[in-house]
Amino acid sequence: MNMMGNLKTKNIITAIAVSLVLAGCKAPMATVIKDEVKTNIPQNFNQEEQQDANNNSGTTPWRQFFTDPNLVSLIETALKNNQELLITLQEIEIAKSGVLAKKGRLSPEVSAGIGAGLKKAGRYTSEGAGDASTEMEPGKPIPDPLGNFGAGLNASWEIDIWKKLRTEKESAVAHYLSTVEGKNFVLSNLIEEVADNYYELLALDNQLDIIQQYIKLQQKALEISKIQKEAAAATELAVKKFEAELAKSKASEYTIRQQITEKENEINALLGRYPQSIVRTKESFMSTIPQTVYTGIPSQLLSNRPDIKQAELELKSSKLDVEAARKEFYPSLEISATLGLEAFKPSYLVKMPESIAYNLAGELAGPLINKSAIKANFQTADAKQIQALYEYDKTILNAYLDVANLMSKIKNIDQYYQLKSQETKALDQSIDIANQLFRNSRADYLEVLLNQRDALDAKMELIEAKQKQLSTVVDIYKSLGGGWK
């Protein structure tokens, strides 16, 4: 009869184990989507031109790319103090802790503890009746109430039979690596912002010089108009027009001064410091020749741009999360054990081996009926991995378009700059001619004013064109993956 009972118990256990495994085998599969964007990335940025794969400015370290010592000094300060960068560094530490937490689950958890308790069982219960009729030692009945003192070690361990815990750890590692790439992308953006704002500040400095020169020119024109009025060669209207133009120019000067202050403080904010003067040399700005940028081939963006690598690692992490969520449908095997000393009186704890107590148990458990929570977690993880794929594709596409647009922009801005230079030279010559004619009463004051205004606008636009030339080169450098090495 006993043998029949044991056989029946084994059969029940076997049936339960088989049902658990079969339930796990019915786990849903992750959604698979073909990565069309990565597969179909073009061979070149410009289909009419072939790029050299061995020549890519995105791999140039930023200290070699930027040659202005004042700009290099500003970038170095930003890399030490920028708050956004410091926040990103803490995100890396958080992700690193996540890896350690997942890694720790692969090892047994062991804890030590001590305890004390007191229990009194009712006399007319099976436990109370048994204690009353039992002697701890000859002539010594079990105490009532019964104390319980103990000290020992407790251990629990989930056996990673399906490699679920290892998958979770791999996901955490991929996420950690993505935060490192995220930091690199912040570095690249930060260097780009500092350089762009620096060139904008130099442009404002040069525009301030131009407006001050224009003010002096207007003052001379006003003096001439007054002299001509006294000589009856000009009218009061001409004098008032020159006075109005002079006042307008002086107002523009204060507007530019305010823009300079705000631009300096934008740079100071990037550098993580309170307002102070930005050290720079404005005299060589207009003669600065933009660097030649080599794009390499589009596929190199996958390895050069930190944001693409970050998105790729997040995609890998999300896929591993789906795999781990799928394995939640499988049964888990947990082992627990305790080893210590236990007795009803503290003095008996030292009696060996009578006070030694231990326990060892294994449990195989898995979901059979209500799996709604597990299904929901799997569906969420599956949706997130699809979302991560779209994010990865979007990042690749935007990176390609960034470079393609900027390469076109640098060509067009170079042509624009050349034509603006020609316009400025021609208008400068026309100002001298108009002023000479005005002095000799052979030109109207409106001709002088219009020539001066056109020349001012052309010079201002020429300075803006130079700034866009330099900033576009910086933007291309960043778009190719440069700036974080």
C-alpha positions as semicolon CSV with decimal commas, in nm:
position;residue;x (nm);y (nm);z (nm)
1;M;0,000;0,000;0,000
2;N;0,286;0,233;0,091
3;M;0,459;0,155;-0,241
4;M;0,137;0,229;-0,427
5;G;0,108;0,564;-0,249
6;N;0,468;0,662;-0,331
7;L;0,420;0,567;-0,695
8;K;0,102;0,772;-0,712
9;T;0,277;1,075;-0,561
10;K;0,563;1,047;-0,811
11;N;0,317;1,026;-1,097
12;I;0,139;1,339;-0,976
13;I;0,468;1,529;-0,948
14;T;0,574;1,411;-1,293
15;A;0,241;1,517;-1,440
16;I;0,269;1,861;-1,286
17;A;0,625;1,905;-1,415
18;V;0,523;1,797;-1,765
19;S;0,226;2,033;-1,763
20;L;0,452;2,319;-1,656
21;V;0,695;2,252;-1,939
22;L;0,416;2,216;-2,192
23;A;0,265;2,543;-2,072
24;G;0,600;2,709;-2,127
25;C;0,626;2,567;-2,477
26;K;0,308;2,759;-2,569
27;A;0,480;3,091;-2,501
28;P;0,415;3,350;-2,775
29;M;0,685;3,450;-3,021
30;A;0,827;3,801;-3,061
31;T;0,724;4,009;-3,362
32;V;0,989;4,015;-3,635
33;I;1,011;4,320;-3,866
34;K;1,264;4,355;-4,147
35;D;1,496;4,653;-4,109
36;E;1,442;4,817;-4,447
37;V;1,614;5,148;-4,364
38;K;1,945;4,996;-4,262
39;T;1,939;4,746;-4,548
40;N;1,870;5,009;-4,814
41;I;2,107;5,283;-4,697
42;P;2,249;5,455;-5,012
43;Q;2,607;5,404;-5,125
44;N;2,679;5,778;-5,138
45;F;2,540;6,102;-4,999
46;N;2,530;6,258;-5,344
47;Q;2,437;6,020;-5,622
48;E;2,628;6,237;-5,872
49;E;2,955;6,215;-5,677
50;Q;3,154;5,923;-5,541
51;Q;3,282;5,958;-5,184
52;D;3,611;5,816;-5,058
53;A;3,552;5,564;-4,779
54;N;3,910;5,614;-4,655
55;N;3,866;5,987;-4,596
56;N;3,611;6,079;-4,329
57;S;3,630;6,397;-4,121
58;G;3,399;6,242;-3,862
59;T;3,689;6,037;-3,724
60;T;3,909;6,344;-3,666
61;P;3,954;6,425;-3,294
62;W;3,798;6,760;-3,206
63;R;4,128;6,906;-3,082
64;Q;4,267;6,860;-3,432
65;F;3,954;6,984;-3,606
66;F;3,934;7,315;-3,417
67;T;4,246;7,530;-3,442
68;D;4,133;7,851;-3,266
69;P;4,297;7,833;-2,919
70;N;4,023;8,049;-2,764
71;L;3,754;7,812;-2,892
72;V;3,949;7,507;-2,775
73;S;3,973;7,660;-2,426
74;L;3,597;7,721;-2,417
75;I;3,525;7,363;-2,523
76;E;3,758;7,225;-2,255
77;T;3,572;7,426;-1,989
78;A;3,235;7,307;-2,120
79;L;3,344;6,943;-2,103
80;K;3,426;6,989;-1,734
81;N;3,128;7,194;-1,616
82;N;2,828;7,151;-1,849
83;Q;2,527;7,043;-1,640
84;E;2,362;6,838;-1,914
85;L;2,681;6,638;-1,957
86;L;2,711;6,587;-1,581
87;I;2,349;6,465;-1,569
88;T;2,425;6,219;-1,849
89;L;2,725;6,085;-1,657
90;Q;2,493;6,003;-1,367
91;E;2,263;5,817;-1,605
92;I;2,563;5,599;-1,690
93;E;2,617;5,527;-1,320
94;I;2,249;5,436;-1,282
95;A;2,271;5,197;-1,577
96;K;2,591;5,047;-1,435
97;S;2,409;4,976;-1,108
98;G;2,135;4,808;-1,310
99;V;2,393;4,567;-1,455
100;L;2,523;4,484;-1,107
101;A;2,168;4,421;-0,984
102;K;2,092;4,180;-1,269
103;K;2,428;4,009;-1,225
104;G;2,358;3,963;-0,854
105;R;2,042;3,763;-0,928
106;L;2,255;3,492;-1,088
107;S;2,418;3,414;-0,752
108;P;2,255;3,271;-0,438
109;E;2,120;3,518;-0,183
110;V;2,257;3,443;0,163
111;S;2,149;3,621;0,480
112;A;2,224;3,574;0,849
113;G;1,982;3,632;1,134
114;I;1,891;3,567;1,491
115;G;1,547;3,534;1,644
116;A;1,356;3,475;1,962
117;G;0,994;3,385;2,026
118;L;0,744;3,251;2,274
119;K;0,447;3,029;2,197
120;K;0,169;2,872;2,402
121;A;-0,050;2,613;2,235
122;G;-0,403;2,545;2,358
123;R;-0,426;2,242;2,585
124;Y;-0,711;2,091;2,389
125;T;-0,536;2,100;2,054
126;S;-0,330;1,828;1,893
127;E;-0,015;2,033;1,945
128;G;-0,097;2,122;2,308
129;A;-0,199;1,768;2,398
130;G;0,114;1,628;2,235
131;D;0,341;1,870;2,422
132;A;0,172;1,790;2,756
133;S;0,237;1,419;2,713
134;T;0,593;1,451;2,586
135;E;0,913;1,486;2,787
136;M;1,206;1,686;2,656
137;E;1,434;1,472;2,870
138;P;1,347;1,208;3,129
139;G;1,158;1,388;3,402
140;K;1,152;1,719;3,212
141;P;0,829;1,794;3,026
142;I;0,816;2,039;2,739
143;P;0,793;2,393;2,884
144;D;0,462;2,572;2,862
145;P;0,474;2,834;2,719
146;L;0,749;2,718;2,485
147;G;1,035;2,950;2,397
148;N;1,217;2,943;2,066
149;F;1,565;3,088;2,014
150;G;1,774;3,052;1,705
151;A;2,054;3,183;1,489
152;G;2,164;3,076;1,145
153;L;2,206;3,132;0,773
154;N;1,931;3,148;0,510
155;A;1,998;3,097;0,141
156;S;1,780;3,113;-0,167
157;W;1,875;3,065;-0,530
158;E;1,679;3,071;-0,851
159;I;1,841;2,826;-1,089
160;D;1,866;2,991;-1,431
161;I;1,756;2,680;-1,621
162;W;1,613;2,880;-1,916
163;K;1,886;3,148;-1,908
164;K;1,623;3,409;-1,832
165;L;1,839;3,584;-1,573
166;R;2,138;3,584;-1,808
167;T;1,919;3,740;-2,077
168;E;1,809;4,012;-1,836
169;K;2,172;4,079;-1,750
170;E;2,266;4,103;-2,118
171;S;1,980;4,349;-2,168
172;A;2,107;4,562;-1,879
173;V;2,460;4,556;-2,026
174;A;2,328;4,670;-2,365
175;H;2,134;4,951;-2,196
176;Y;2,447;5,053;-2,004
177;L;2,648;5,067;-2,326
178;S;2,372;5,275;-2,487
179;T;2,403;5,533;-2,207
180;V;2,776;5,554;-2,278
181;E;2,696;5,628;-2,643
182;G;2,434;5,874;-2,522
183;K;2,707;6,054;-2,332
184;N;2,919;6,063;-2,646
185;F;2,627;6,215;-2,837
186;V;2,587;6,481;-2,568
187;L;2,959;6,554;-2,603
188;S;2,924;6,591;-2,979
189;N;2,622;6,821;-2,946
190;L;2,789;7,027;-2,675
191;I;3,102;7,090;-2,883
192;E;2,885;7,184;-3,180
193;E;2,681;7,430;-2,970
194;V;2,989;7,595;-2,821
195;A;3,154;7,635;-3,163
196;D;2,836;7,764;-3,333
197;N;2,773;8,020;-3,058
198;Y;3,138;8,124;-3,065
199;Y;3,123;8,199;-3,438
200;E;2,793;8,383;-3,392
201;L;2,958;8,596;-3,123
202;L;3,249;8,681;-3,353
203;A;3,000;8,772;-3,625
204;L;2,821;9,010;-3,388
205;D;3,158;9,168;-3,294
206;N;3,230;9,236;-3,659
207;Q;2,878;9,367;-3,722
208;L;2,925;9,606;-3,430
209;D;3,245;9,736;-3,594
210;I;3,058;9,784;-3,924
211;I;2,772;9,976;-3,763
212;Q;3,021;10,200;-3,580
213;Q;3,196;10,271;-3,909
214;Y;2,858;10,345;-4,064
215;I;2,778;10,587;-3,781
216;K;3,098;10,781;-3,852
217;L;3,007;10,789;-4,220
218;Q;2,661;10,923;-4,135
219;Q;2,807;11,189;-3,908
220;K;3,028;11,314;-4,193
221;A;2,733;11,308;-4,432
222;L;2,527;11,508;-4,180
223;E;2,803;11,768;-4,147
224;I;2,824;11,803;-4,527
225;S;2,446;11,840;-4,555
226;K;2,451;12,119;-4,297
227;I;2,729;12,300;-4,480
228;Q;2,544;12,265;-4,809
229;K;2,225;12,394;-4,651
230;E;2,405;12,709;-4,538
231;A;2,536;12,745;-4,892
232;A;2,183;12,691;-5,025
233;A;2,301;12,378;-5,206
234;A;2,081;12,150;-4,992
235;T;1,754;12,173;-4,802
236;E;1,647;12,124;-4,441
237;L;1,487;11,797;-4,553
238;A;1,826;11,654;-4,643
239;V;1,963;11,751;-4,301
240;K;1,670;11,584;-4,122
241;K;1,703;11,269;-4,331
242;F;2,069;11,234;-4,238
243;E;1,989;11,304;-3,872
244;A;1,721;11,033;-3,874
245;E;1,957;10,786;-4,039
246;L;2,224;10,862;-3,779
247;A;1,978;10,806;-3,492
248;K;1,864;10,480;-3,650
249;S;2,223;10,359;-3,679
250;K;2,300;10,444;-3,316
251;A;1,988;10,250;-3,209
252;S;2,110;9,950;-3,411
253;E;2,443;9,970;-3,230
254;Y;2,272;9,920;-2,892
255;T;2,068;9,633;-3,032
256;I;2,387;9,456;-3,140
257;R;2,551;9,524;-2,804
258;Q;2,258;9,354;-2,631
259;Q;2,282;9,058;-2,868
260;I;2,653;9,028;-2,784
261;T;2,575;9,021;-2,412
262;E;2,309;8,754;-2,458
263;K;2,533;8,546;-2,684
264;E;2,817;8,563;-2,430
265;N;2,580;8,441;-2,161
266;E;2,456;8,157;-2,384
267;I;2,816;8,040;-2,407
268;N;2,865;8,086;-2,033
269;A;2,555;7,873;-1,970
270;L;2,702;7,596;-2,186
271;L;3,023;7,627;-1,986
272;G;2,830;7,598;-1,659
273;R;2,945;7,930;-1,515
274;Y;2,814;8,274;-1,423
275;P;2,829;8,562;-1,676
276;Q;3,176;8,679;-1,769
277;S;3,355;8,807;-2,075
278;I;3,432;8,552;-2,346
279;V;3,793;8,567;-2,462
280;R;3,811;8,586;-2,841
281;T;3,992;8,749;-3,132
282;K;3,753;8,913;-3,378
283;E;4,005;9,063;-3,622
284;S;4,077;8,742;-3,815
285;F;3,712;8,630;-3,838
286;M;3,644;8,747;-4,195
287;S;3,971;8,602;-4,324
288;T;3,911;8,258;-4,167
289;I;3,894;7,988;-4,434
290;P;3,649;7,705;-4,351
291;Q;3,799;7,358;-4,328
292;T;3,740;7,111;-4,607
293;V;3,513;6,833;-4,484
294;Y;3,530;6,477;-4,618
295;T;3,214;6,275;-4,571
296;G;3,326;5,917;-4,630
297;I;3,035;5,688;-4,723
298;P;2,689;5,670;-4,557
299;S;2,737;5,323;-4,405
300;Q;3,017;5,467;-4,188
301;L;2,753;5,666;-4,000
302;L;2,647;5,339;-3,835
303;S;2,982;5,315;-3,658
304;N;3,073;5,685;-3,626
305;R;2,757;5,853;-3,497
306;P;2,696;5,796;-3,123
307;D;2,320;5,849;-3,152
308;I;2,292;5,567;-3,408
309;K;2,501;5,335;-3,193
310;Q;2,289;5,433;-2,891
311;A;1,968;5,351;-3,079
312;E;2,117;5,021;-3,198
313;L;2,210;4,919;-2,843
314;E;1,866;5,017;-2,714
315;L;1,718;4,799;-2,990
316;K;1,937;4,510;-2,877
317;S;1,834;4,568;-2,515
318;S;1,464;4,575;-2,605
319;K;1,494;4,250;-2,804
320;L;1,657;4,083;-2,503
321;D;1,376;4,218;-2,284
322;V;1,124;4,044;-2,511
323;E;1,320;3,721;-2,485
324;A;1,330;3,747;-2,106
325;A;0,956;3,827;-2,093
326;R;0,886;3,520;-2,308
327;K;1,077;3,300;-2,066
328;E;0,842;3,410;-1,786
329;F;0,599;3,158;-1,934
330;Y;0,843;2,878;-1,844
331;P;0,855;2,722;-1,496
332;S;1,118;2,847;-1,257
333;L;1,326;2,636;-1,019
334;E;1,409;2,785;-0,681
335;I;1,617;2,626;-0,406
336;S;1,605;2,745;-0,047
337;A;1,812;2,629;0,249
338;T;1,862;2,718;0,614
339;L;2,133;2,609;0,854
340;G;2,165;2,717;1,218
341;L;2,103;2,652;1,584
342;E;1,759;2,633;1,743
343;A;1,645;2,558;2,100
344;F;1,372;2,656;2,348
345;K;1,634;2,802;2,588
346;P;1,941;3,011;2,495
347;S;2,164;2,789;2,708
348;Y;2,073;2,487;2,495
349;L;2,198;2,652;2,172
350;V;2,551;2,538;2,246
351;K;2,452;2,174;2,278
352;M;2,570;1,991;1,969
353;P;2,442;1,826;1,760
354;E;2,099;1,843;1,927
355;S;2,051;2,216;1,862
356;I;2,155;2,200;1,496
357;A;1,866;2,264;1,257
358;Y;1,864;2,270;0,879
359;N;1,623;2,275;0,591
360;L;1,664;2,220;0,218
361;A;1,384;2,257;-0,035
362;G;1,344;2,290;-0,408
363;E;1,041;2,430;-0,589
364;L;0,949;2,409;-0,955
365;A;0,667;2,653;-1,025
366;G;0,514;2,811;-1,330
367;P;0,189;2,970;-1,449
368;L;-0,086;2,735;-1,558
369;I;-0,418;2,919;-1,573
370;N;-0,408;3,295;-1,510
371;K;-0,132;3,434;-1,732
372;S;-0,281;3,775;-1,804
373;A;-0,007;3,968;-1,620
374;I;0,271;3,771;-1,791
375;K;0,104;3,814;-2,130
376;A;0,069;4,188;-2,070
377;N;0,438;4,218;-1,979
378;F;0,535;4,025;-2,292
379;Q;0,313;4,235;-2,517
380;T;0,456;4,552;-2,365
381;A;0,812;4,433;-2,420
382;D;0,726;4,326;-2,776
383;A;0,575;4,667;-2,855
384;K;0,880;4,841;-2,708
385;Q;1,120;4,642;-2,925
386;I;0,917;4,737;-3,235
387;Q;0,924;5,097;-3,116
388;A;1,302;5,074;-3,066
389;L;1,343;4,946;-3,422
390;Y;1,149;5,240;-3,563
391;E;1,357;5,475;-3,347
392;Y;1,675;5,317;-3,481
393;D;1,556;5,350;-3,840
394;K;1,451;5,711;-3,782
395;T;1,793;5,794;-3,637
396;I;1,972;5,643;-3,939
397;L;1,747;5,826;-4,185
398;N;1,781;6,161;-4,007
399;A;2,160;6,121;-3,991
400;Y;2,181;6,058;-4,365
401;L;1,954;6,355;-4,443
402;D;2,154;6,579;-4,208
403;V;2,476;6,516;-4,395
404;A;2,314;6,536;-4,739
405;N;2,146;6,869;-4,657
406;L;2,456;7,021;-4,501
407;M;2,681;6,918;-4,789
408;S;2,444;7,096;-5,025
409;K;2,428;7,394;-4,790
410;I;2,805;7,440;-4,770
411;K;2,831;7,451;-5,150
412;N;2,551;7,705;-5,181
413;I;2,673;7,922;-4,893
414;D;3,020;7,934;-5,050
415;Q;2,869;8,066;-5,373
416;Y;2,654;8,309;-5,174
417;Y;2,959;8,436;-4,987
418;Q;3,152;8,498;-5,309
419;L;2,867;8,697;-5,462
420;K;2,815;8,898;-5,143
421;S;3,186;8,984;-5,146
422;Q;3,152;9,118;-5,501
423;E;2,840;9,314;-5,403
424;T;3,013;9,468;-5,102
425;K;3,314;9,583;-5,305
426;A;3,091;9,738;-5,571
427;L;2,877;9,921;-5,311
428;D;3,185;10,050;-5,127
429;Q;3,302;10,204;-5,454
430;S;2,955;10,349;-5,519
431;I;2,956;10,515;-5,174
432;D;3,277;10,699;-5,252
433;I;3,137;10,808;-5,590
434;A;2,802;10,919;-5,441
435;N;2,971;11,115;-5,161
436;Q;3,198;11,291;-5,410
437;L;2,902;11,382;-5,629
438;F;2,704;11,499;-5,325
439;R;2,987;11,730;-5,219
440;N;2,987;11,880;-5,567
441;S;2,605;11,909;-5,564
442;R;2,581;11,666;-5,854
443;A;2,392;11,395;-5,662
444;D;2,079;11,401;-5,450
445;Y;2,100;11,316;-5,078
446;L;1,863;11,021;-5,134
447;E;2,119;10,860;-5,364
448;V;2,380;10,892;-5,091
449;L;2,146;10,746;-4,829
450;L;2,039;10,453;-5,044
451;N;2,397;10,369;-5,137
452;Q;2,504;10,379;-4,774
453;R;2,213;10,163;-4,661
454;D;2,273;9,907;-4,936
455;A;2,641;9,892;-4,848
456;L;2,561;9,846;-4,479
457;D;2,313;9,566;-4,551
458;A;2,560;9,394;-4,783
459;K;2,840;9,406;-4,526
460;M;2,611;9,274;-4,253
461;E;2,497;8,992;-4,479
462;L;2,855;8,915;-4,576
463;I;2,945;8,872;-4,208
464;E;2,643;8,646;-4,159
465;A;2,751;8,443;-4,462
466;K;3,097;8,393;-4,311
467;Q;2,940;8,281;-3,984
468;K;2,715;8,035;-4,170
469;Q;3,016;7,903;-4,362
470;L;3,202;7,823;-4,041
471;S;2,897;7,694;-3,852
472;T;2,791;7,469;-4,139
473;V;3,132;7,304;-4,140
474;V;3,095;7,243;-3,765
475;D;2,747;7,100;-3,818
476;I;2,871;6,862;-4,089
477;Y;3,155;6,751;-3,862
478;K;2,905;6,669;-3,589
479;S;2,663;6,502;-3,832
480;L;2,941;6,272;-3,952
481;G;2,994;6,157;-3,593
482;G;3,275;6,393;-3,498
483;G;3,323;6,582;-3,175
484;W;3,321;6,316;-2,904
485;K;3,666;6,160;-2,953
